[in-house]
Amino acid sequence: AAWTVEGDASSASYPLALAAVTGGTVTVSNCGKQSLQGDANFCQLLEKMGCSVSQTDGTTTVTGPKDLKEGLNAIEGEVDMDSMTDLFMTLAAVAAVSNGTTRIVNVANQRVKECNRIEAMVLELTKCDVKCKELETGIEITGNPSLRERSSEKTVYIDPRDDHRLAMSFAVLGAAIPGIAVQEKSCVNKTYPTFWDHSKNLGLALEGPAQGSKKLKA
């Protein structure tokens, strides 16, 4: 018998988010509208924020808004991410450079993952001059598109706490905000060992080798 195994929708969220924050277009294969994974619905959140989204049974395509300062906007009300809790950090990275305030809720289980991800996101986003705070079951982010214009001479070192999802989420943010350096970058090997190479292929400017050294600047 032949079996078709879907692509990892969680990993697919990062290139889709890169499209959102850069105004580019990314298509991921083997993960479309027929997917059984809750994380495959992440693209719908990007659509609500201003992206163009199209899906076939087996692919998902996201195109970010061309007007990067006005095109991305917070989702009104609370964003219940109970069905895709692992991706709250990806959405938080997009929200950081969107207009308005994004309130992500029902992701309390993320406090007991590789690290306390909610606390870590607040601390690391604050380093990047993003206004945010913890909620009882989530995080609130007030976006600031003008951070895109920050000088790249100021380097912000992100501590991912050996958490692959934290590292990849801040790579997304680094595509929008200059001068973000992710430490212990090899932690992405847990689920997406080719992440840095794929990101470079998508046009993300990286300083430092994609393999070997511990730091990578986006």
Buried (B, 14 or more C-beta within 10 A) or exposed (E): EEEEEBBBBBBBBBBBBBBBBBBBEBBBEBBBBEBEBBBBBBBBBBBBBBBEBBBEEBBBBBBBBEEBEEBBBBBEEBBBBEEBBBBBBBBBBBBBBBBBBBBBBBBBEBBEBBBBBBBBBBBBBEEBBBEBEBBEBBBBBBBBBEBBEBEEEEEBEBBBBBBBBBBBBBBBBBBBBBBBBBBBBBBBEEBBEEBBEBBBEBEBEBEBEBEEEEBBBB
